[in-house]
Amino acid sequence: MSGNRFSDRLYRAAQQVWESSHRHPFLTELRDGTLDPKRFIYYLRQDYVYLIDFAKMFALGGAKARDLETMGKFAELFHSTLNVEMELHRRYAERFGLSREELAATVPSPTTIAYTKYMLDAAHNGSLAELVAALLPCMWSYREIGRAFARVPGALDHPLYREWILMYSSDEFGELTDWCIDLIDSLAEGLPERELAVLEERFVVASKFEYLFWDMAYREEEWPG
């Protein structure tokens, strides 16, 4: 990285958190093919309901955008989330004997609710730049994880986790991620430091929620009582 772009600053600010995620047993066991399928299906269920709110971020981004090109790209991201990512989750769930109706009936965990409401708060009450800063860690960190895992010998041999790695290491997903990175750089240009600091905080907090999401899935978090 050149270090001159605002996205480089964001990357450095969240790097320690992202490295912790990469070392989390949920991801290391997924990479090695040793992750308990029960934990993975729990993750799929929570990620499925998470993606419903995540898709809303793109819809809200389209509403806040001020040019047709940006509106169109947000519409593409909205479509990709609803019809590609969520379909992958539905197909995975069927392998475990979980119907699409059961998947849709998943009760969000405390961590899932906290994360999605944090992002939606940024989307509803913040600028377009804040919205992008809050949603970007999910896309960017998944791209980093997918590409890293695809390079590990044997990681793509696992019958259950191969498609997951292929999706997030794909050129298509990478291109959408790059567009969001370029957008935050464009939106940050010329902003005063106090506003840049808000964007950095949004990005780092969302990155921490990404770590908590992996940890939640590994523990199969449930509501008290």
C-alpha positions, 0 to 999 in steps of 0.5 A: 500500500502506498499509504497516501489514500484514506483507505490506507489509513483505515486499513492500518487502523483496523489491521490489528483487529483483522489479524486477530480475526484471521487467528480466530479458531472459527476461521483457522478451523474453516481454512483447515477443514476441521470446523465443526459443521454445527458451528458453520450452520450456526454462522450461516443462519446468523449471517443470513439474517445479518445480510438482510440488514446489510443489503439495506445499507446498499439501498440506503447508499443508493438513496444518499448517492448524488449521481446515477453511476453511484446509484447504479453500483449500489443497486448492483451491490444490493442485487449481489447481496440479496441474490448471490450471497444469500442464495449461497447461504440457502444452498449451504443450509439445504446440505445440512437439512435446513429448509429455506423457511427455517433459515429465514426464521432464524432469531438474530443473536445479541451480537448480530443485532448490535452489529446491524443496528450499529451499521444502520445507525451510520446509514440513517444518521450519518453521511454517505461516507459514514455509511460506506465506512461502516459497511466496508469492513465486512466486504474488505475483510471477507475479501482478505480472508477469501484470498488468503484461504484460497492460497492455502494448499488443500483449503479448496478440497473441503466439500462443505467450505470450498464454495464459501472460500471461492465466493469471497476470493472471486474476482467479482467479489473483489471488484465490488470491494475495490469499488467501495474502497475507491468510493470511500477515498473519493468521499473522504477527499477534502474533508477536515480531520474531525470528519475523517476521524469519525469515518475511521471510528466507524470503520474500526468499530465495524471491524471489531464487530466482525471479530465478535461475529466470528467469536459469536459463531464459534460459541454459538451464542444464545440469548440468556434464558 
